[in-house]
Amino acid sequence: MTDKEKILLEQFKPVTIRDDMMFGTVMADPKCCKPFLETILGTKIRKIEYPEREKTVALAVNAKSIRMDVYIEDEERTVYDVEMQTGRNRNLPRRSRYYQGMIDLNILAKGEDYVNLKKSLVIFVCTFDPFGHDEYIYRCGEYYRLSDGSYRPLGDDAWKIFVNADGHKGNVSDEFKVLMCYIMKGEAKDPYTRTLEEKVTAINNNDEWKVSYMTWAIKLADERRDAREEGRALKLIGSVCKKVAKGKSTKMIAEELEEEEATIQSIISAAVAYAPDYDAEKIYLAMDQTARKLAAAE
């Protein structure tokens, strides 16, 4: 074991099934995943073809890729994407729409005709109530409306399911309630949740997994920091371009935004090629490419 790995092990603290990577690792075992889906959906699944942990889908160089916690197909050709969600501010309805669209495009990218699109379920297991009605499960599908105001199912076989692990309303099984209690409180009260807890404990005690987890956590923190920095840069570029459009000088803009003149000038130099629309993202990419070329030349 390297010194770096030893340091990572020292920094590791045990995590629960609510953690994204732990959830994905546990659900990579069909013996854990199949009962989980059956409990959520209230129906038996004969066989899981293959669980694929943290599937990454990206269809174009400039497209936003997504990491799926658990991506599964069953023998009925139904595709399941199961996500653990602990953060409240993630705009889940739009995220679910994006995930479902990416699943369909991923299938079509393999040469399938759209008539062969598989039934898909995007399942978000939330440790909070995503809609505020205290329901255990919110099932969402597409419908069309008739002139009398009634609705009929669209029949596109695309469903979104939001599970509220902290809910209290709805007709769900006792097994479902025990599973939700385990997710929320870590209390294993039946054979299945005890199996899950034994799996979580075993994973938490696996040194190789712990090193992988800490490496992933550091990478994720870096990505989030980069995203914040990119967001700040885009905001600054937008502000500069608005002031350039008003005819303000570099010095005046720098003073108003309390930035170095050199920083403002570099933005203005890159923005010239994108006048008069001044697309902030294109300007940011151009500046990033220039910076990379300069770094490579050093």
C-alpha positions as CSV (number, residue, x, y, z in Angstrom):
1,M,0.0,0.0,0.0
2,T,1.4,3.4,-1.0
3,D,1.7,6.3,1.4
4,K,-1.1,8.1,-0.5
5,E,-3.4,5.2,0.0
6,K,-2.6,5.0,3.7
7,I,-3.5,8.7,4.0
8,L,-6.8,8.2,2.2
9,L,-7.7,5.3,4.5
10,E,-7.0,7.4,7.5
11,Q,-9.3,10.1,6.1
12,F,-12.2,7.7,5.4
13,K,-15.3,7.6,7.6
14,P,-17.9,4.9,7.2
15,V,-20.9,5.9,5.1
16,T,-24.5,4.6,4.9
17,I,-26.6,3.4,2.0
18,R,-27.8,7.0,1.5
19,D,-24.3,7.8,0.1
20,D,-24.3,7.7,-3.8
21,M,-21.3,5.5,-4.2
22,M,-22.3,3.1,-1.4
23,F,-25.8,2.8,-2.8
24,G,-24.4,2.1,-6.3
25,T,-22.0,-0.5,-4.9
26,V,-24.7,-2.3,-2.9
27,M,-27.1,-2.3,-5.8
28,A,-24.5,-3.7,-8.1
29,D,-25.3,-7.0,-6.4
30,P,-28.4,-8.5,-8.0
31,K,-29.3,-10.2,-4.6
32,C,-29.7,-6.7,-3.2
33,C,-30.9,-4.8,-6.2
34,K,-33.8,-7.1,-7.3
35,P,-35.6,-7.1,-3.9
36,F,-35.1,-3.4,-3.7
37,L,-36.9,-2.8,-7.0
38,E,-39.6,-5.3,-6.1
39,T,-40.2,-3.5,-2.8
40,I,-40.4,-0.1,-4.5
41,L,-42.6,-1.2,-7.4
42,G,-44.7,-3.6,-5.5
43,T,-44.3,-6.3,-8.1
44,K,-42.1,-9.3,-8.8
45,I,-39.3,-9.1,-11.3
46,R,-38.3,-12.5,-12.6
47,K,-34.7,-11.7,-13.5
48,I,-32.3,-8.8,-13.8
49,E,-30.2,-9.0,-16.9
50,Y,-27.4,-6.9,-15.6
51,P,-26.8,-4.1,-13.1
52,E,-24.4,-1.5,-14.3
53,R,-23.1,0.8,-11.5
54,E,-22.7,4.5,-12.3
55,K,-23.3,4.2,-16.0
56,T,-22.1,7.3,-17.7
57,V,-24.1,8.5,-20.8
58,A,-22.7,11.1,-23.1
59,L,-23.7,11.3,-26.7
60,A,-21.7,14.3,-28.0
61,V,-18.5,16.1,-27.2
62,N,-20.4,19.2,-26.2
63,A,-23.3,17.4,-24.4
64,K,-23.6,17.2,-20.7
65,S,-22.9,13.7,-19.5
66,I,-24.7,12.1,-16.6
67,R,-23.6,9.5,-14.1
68,M,-26.3,7.0,-13.2
69,D,-26.1,5.4,-9.8
70,V,-27.8,2.2,-10.9
71,Y,-28.7,1.4,-14.5
72,I,-30.5,-1.9,-15.0
73,E,-32.5,-3.9,-17.6
74,D,-34.8,-6.8,-16.9
75,E,-35.7,-9.7,-19.2
76,E,-38.9,-7.8,-20.2
77,R,-36.6,-5.2,-21.8
78,T,-37.5,-2.6,-19.2
79,V,-34.8,-0.1,-18.3
80,Y,-34.4,1.2,-14.8
81,D,-32.3,4.1,-13.6
82,V,-32.3,4.2,-9.8
83,E,-30.9,7.3,-8.1
84,M,-30.4,8.1,-4.4
85,Q,-31.1,11.7,-3.6
86,T,-30.3,13.4,-0.3
87,G,-30.0,17.0,-1.5
88,R,-33.2,19.1,-1.6
89,N,-32.2,21.7,-4.3
90,R,-31.6,19.5,-7.3
91,N,-34.6,20.4,-9.5
92,L,-35.6,16.7,-9.7
93,P,-38.5,17.0,-12.2
94,R,-36.3,18.5,-14.8
95,R,-33.4,16.2,-13.9
96,S,-35.7,13.2,-14.3
97,R,-36.8,14.5,-17.7
98,Y,-33.1,14.9,-18.8
99,Y,-32.2,11.4,-17.5
100,Q,-35.1,9.7,-19.3
101,G,-34.2,11.5,-22.6
102,M,-30.6,10.5,-22.3
103,I,-31.6,6.8,-21.7
104,D,-33.7,6.9,-24.9
105,L,-31.0,8.6,-27.0
106,N,-28.5,6.1,-25.7
107,I,-30.6,3.3,-26.9
108,L,-31.2,5.0,-30.3
109,A,-27.4,5.6,-30.6
110,K,-26.9,1.9,-30.7
111,G,-28.9,1.7,-34.0
112,E,-32.4,0.9,-32.6
113,D,-35.5,2.3,-34.3
114,Y,-37.6,4.6,-32.1
115,V,-40.5,2.0,-32.3
116,N,-38.2,-0.3,-30.4
117,L,-37.6,2.1,-27.5
118,K,-37.7,0.1,-24.3
119,K,-40.0,0.9,-21.4
120,S,-38.1,3.0,-18.9
121,L,-38.4,3.9,-15.3
122,V,-36.4,6.7,-13.7
123,I,-36.6,6.1,-9.9
124,F,-35.4,8.8,-7.4
125,V,-35.2,7.5,-3.9
126,C,-35.4,10.7,-1.8
127,T,-34.6,11.3,1.9
128,F,-37.0,14.2,1.7
129,D,-40.4,15.0,0.3
130,P,-39.8,16.2,-3.2
131,F,-43.4,17.6,-3.6
132,G,-44.5,18.3,-0.1
133,H,-47.7,16.1,0.1
134,D,-46.3,13.5,2.5
135,E,-46.9,10.6,0.0
136,Y,-44.6,7.6,0.0
137,I,-44.5,7.4,-3.7
138,Y,-45.2,9.9,-6.5
139,R,-45.7,8.2,-9.9
140,C,-45.5,10.4,-13.0
141,G,-46.3,9.6,-16.6
142,E,-47.3,11.4,-19.7
143,Y,-51.0,12.0,-20.5
144,Y,-53.1,13.7,-23.2
145,R,-56.1,15.9,-22.4
146,L,-59.5,15.7,-24.0
147,S,-61.9,18.5,-24.6
148,D,-64.1,17.5,-21.6
149,G,-61.0,18.0,-19.3
150,S,-60.3,14.3,-18.8
151,Y,-56.9,12.7,-19.3
152,R,-55.8,9.5,-21.0
153,P,-52.4,7.8,-20.8
154,L,-50.1,8.7,-23.7
155,G,-48.7,5.2,-23.7
156,D,-45.0,6.2,-24.3
157,D,-43.8,3.7,-21.7
158,A,-41.7,6.3,-19.9
159,W,-42.3,6.7,-16.2
160,K,-40.8,8.7,-13.4
161,I,-41.1,7.5,-9.8
162,F,-40.2,9.7,-6.8
163,V,-39.9,7.8,-3.6
164,N,-40.2,9.8,-0.4
165,A,-38.4,7.7,2.3
166,D,-39.8,10.0,4.9
167,G,-43.4,9.8,3.8
168,H,-46.5,8.6,5.6
169,K,-49.4,8.5,3.0
170,G,-50.2,5.8,0.5
171,N,-50.9,2.2,0.2
172,V,-47.5,0.5,0.5
173,S,-46.4,-2.8,1.9
174,D,-44.9,-3.3,5.4
175,E,-41.7,-4.3,3.6
176,F,-41.6,-1.0,1.9
177,K,-42.0,0.8,5.3
178,V,-39.2,-1.2,6.8
179,L,-36.9,-0.4,3.9
180,M,-37.7,3.3,4.1
181,C,-37.0,3.2,7.9
182,Y,-33.6,1.6,7.1
183,I,-32.8,4.3,4.6
184,M,-33.8,7.1,6.9
185,K,-32.6,5.7,10.3
186,G,-30.3,2.8,9.5
187,E,-32.5,0.4,11.5
188,A,-32.5,-3.1,10.0
189,K,-35.7,-4.8,11.1
190,D,-36.3,-7.6,8.6
191,P,-34.1,-10.2,6.7
192,Y,-33.7,-8.0,3.6
193,T,-32.6,-4.8,5.4
194,R,-30.3,-6.9,7.6
195,T,-28.8,-8.2,4.3
196,L,-28.4,-4.7,3.1
197,E,-26.7,-3.6,6.4
198,E,-24.3,-6.6,6.3
199,K,-23.4,-5.6,2.7
200,V,-22.8,-1.9,3.7
201,T,-20.7,-3.0,6.7
202,A,-18.6,-5.3,4.5
203,I,-18.0,-2.6,1.9
204,N,-17.1,-0.1,4.6
205,N,-14.4,-2.5,5.9
206,N,-12.9,-3.1,2.4
207,D,-9.7,-1.1,2.1
208,E,-9.6,-1.2,-1.7
209,W,-13.2,0.2,-1.8
210,K,-12.3,2.9,0.8
211,V,-9.4,4.1,-1.2
212,S,-11.6,4.2,-4.4
213,Y,-14.3,6.1,-2.4
214,M,-11.9,8.7,-1.2
215,T,-10.3,9.1,-4.6
216,W,-13.8,9.5,-6.1
217,A,-14.8,12.0,-3.4
218,I,-11.7,14.1,-4.0
219,K,-12.4,14.1,-7.8
220,L,-16.1,15.0,-7.2
221,A,-15.0,17.9,-4.9
222,D,-12.6,19.1,-7.6
223,E,-15.4,18.9,-10.3
224,R,-17.7,20.9,-8.1
225,R,-15.1,23.5,-7.4
226,D,-14.3,23.8,-11.1
227,A,-18.1,24.2,-11.8
228,R,-18.3,27.0,-9.2
229,E,-15.3,28.7,-10.8
230,E,-16.7,28.3,-14.3
231,G,-20.0,29.8,-13.0
232,R,-18.2,32.8,-11.6
233,A,-16.2,33.2,-14.8
234,L,-19.3,33.1,-16.9
235,K,-21.0,35.7,-14.7
236,L,-18.0,38.0,-15.0
237,I,-17.8,37.6,-18.8
238,G,-21.5,38.4,-19.1
239,S,-21.1,41.6,-17.0
240,V,-18.0,42.7,-19.0
241,C,-19.8,42.2,-22.3
242,K,-22.8,44.2,-21.2
243,K,-20.5,47.1,-20.3
244,V,-18.5,46.7,-23.6
245,A,-21.7,47.0,-25.5
246,K,-22.4,50.3,-23.8
247,G,-19.1,51.6,-25.0
248,K,-17.3,51.6,-21.6
249,S,-13.5,51.4,-21.5
250,T,-11.4,48.6,-20.0
251,K,-10.3,50.9,-17.1
252,M,-13.9,51.9,-16.3
253,I,-15.1,48.3,-16.4
254,A,-12.3,47.2,-14.2
255,E,-13.1,49.9,-11.6
256,E,-16.9,49.2,-11.7
257,L,-16.4,45.4,-11.3
258,E,-13.4,45.7,-9.0
259,E,-11.3,43.5,-11.1
260,E,-7.7,43.8,-12.5
261,E,-7.5,45.6,-15.8
262,A,-5.5,42.7,-17.2
263,T,-8.4,40.3,-16.4
264,I,-10.9,42.6,-18.1
265,Q,-8.7,43.1,-21.1
266,S,-8.3,39.3,-21.6
267,I,-12.1,39.0,-21.7
268,I,-12.6,41.9,-24.1
269,S,-9.9,40.5,-26.4
270,A,-11.6,37.1,-26.5
271,A,-15.1,38.7,-26.8
272,V,-14.3,40.7,-30.0
273,A,-14.8,37.6,-32.2
274,Y,-18.3,37.1,-30.8
275,A,-19.7,40.6,-31.1
276,P,-22.4,41.8,-31.1
277,D,-24.2,38.8,-29.5
278,Y,-21.3,38.1,-27.0
279,D,-22.1,34.5,-26.2
280,A,-20.5,34.1,-22.7
281,E,-20.1,30.3,-23.0
282,K,-18.3,30.5,-26.3
283,I,-16.1,33.3,-25.0
284,Y,-15.3,31.2,-21.9
285,L,-14.4,28.2,-24.1
286,A,-12.2,30.4,-26.3
287,M,-10.4,31.8,-23.3
288,D,-9.9,28.3,-21.8
289,Q,-8.5,26.9,-25.1
290,T,-6.0,29.9,-25.2
291,A,-5.0,29.2,-21.6
292,R,-4.4,25.5,-22.3
293,K,-2.3,26.3,-25.4
294,L,-0.1,28.8,-23.4
295,A,0.3,26.2,-20.6
296,A,1.4,23.6,-23.1
297,A,3.9,25.9,-24.7
298,E,5.7,26.6,-21.4
